Amino acid sequence: MDFADAQPVAAVPALAQLQAETVGKTCVTLLLENEVLASLKLRAEINGCHYQTLINEILIRAA
């Protein structure tokens, strides 16, 4: 899936409003390729954090 043309949340008023109204975190199930997960876990270990935290930070920057 290519998200190169995806707009940031702030550029879509309905999404920006939804994001502003949503507080906290939501539990989700996410399927990742084994190699991607292994890479994220290694990166998290090197940075001294949990891999879920790293994934969350990556998604925040991409949103």
HELIX and SHEET records of a PDB file:
HELIX    1   1 VAL A    9  ALA A   11  5                                   3    
HELIX    2   2 PRO A   13  GLU A   21  1                                   9    
HELIX    3   3 ASN A   34  ASN A   47  1                                  14    
HELIX    4   4 TYR A   51  ALA A   62  1                                  12    
END                                                                             
